[in-house]
């Protein structure tokens, strides 16, 4: 056991602990392993889940090994932007001899920002619309019954991204599609996004991020329908930093602009958010929503109240490296209708996953996703009406994604 421990990758151990303790999100994270066994100048981007899976496969369960670790390097995860700027962080050596995780209470080697007590870094809270997103993804992603869909994504040598999608609704027989192009001017921090769909709606979006101030995002979204001459525009703004994520949009309409605002505060895993919409023409508050949640590495809880009449909640749990589960509940005041659903996603292997969900109306959804080869993904899904097994009403769906 000692030889295996001596050869284990310390950054994988600490990456796992950072994930389960909710110190960092599970995506788009870069660590700088400043350890004698690594090149201190190199960047090592990797997925936290993949690192832990590789660790378990080579060394077995973490709980069985960690008590025997005598030399453990504590690595502070940092975000991608900091990594690209070459910001490293102080490495702390475990001096207990018991392999106990040391708190990062030091300073970054380069930036000299003091870390919050007991935490390597505080992740920026999600936007209001992304609260409870992990549970939403369990119920929404991997399902497309009643639709035949083809998605194609390509990228030119000049950096222009193209996305084309076509779909057919098997119930109505209606077909539709859209074309989207994206282009970035990295030196100016500008993103251009143009869309066109078969309803003949043209949309253009221009955004600028991290130019005027770190964490500040500004955007202009405009649309035009040539057939009717209808035009619309929206000014967008957002700012995010440790503990805070706020946004304010101004939606222009013929009757008068509407103001949309949202704010989310986060501290030690706790999240609180508020969202509003104000119609300036009528001087009326048209949206008044509250949300409260808690987010840890493998567990998330989210509750919300919309306009004082709609109540909802969701629970998400990552049971293990392959299994994710979620529960959602919704109820409307003045009504006896309560919706309840349970969903799960199981990763069969690195290329295949199985999703399933069921609600209190006895509707059962099943989805299977298979990566046939890099850039080629197939999705099969079906909906079964449990109350009407012999009467029809069941649906199937097929999705095909190509990316080059």
Secondary structure, 3 states (H helix, E strand, C coil): CHHHHHHCCHHHHHHHHHHHCCCCCCCCEEECCCCCCCCCCCCEECCHHHHHHHHHHHHCCHHHHHCCCCCCEECCCEEHHHHHCCCCCCCEECCCCCCCCCCCCCECCCCCCECCCCCCCCCECCCHHHCCHHHHHHHHCCCCCCEEEEEEEEECCCCCEEEEEEEEECCCCCEEEEEEEEEEECCCCEEEEEEEECCCEEEEEEEEECCCCCCEEEEEEEEEECCCCEEEEEEEEEEEEECEEEEEEEEECCCCCEEEEEEEEEECCEEEEEEEEEECCCCEEEEEEEEEEEECCCEEEEEEEECCCEEEEEEEEECCCCEEEEEEEEEECCCCCEEEEEEEEEEEECCEEEEEEEECCCEEEEEEEEEEECCEEEEEEEEEECCCCCCCCCEEEEEEEEEC
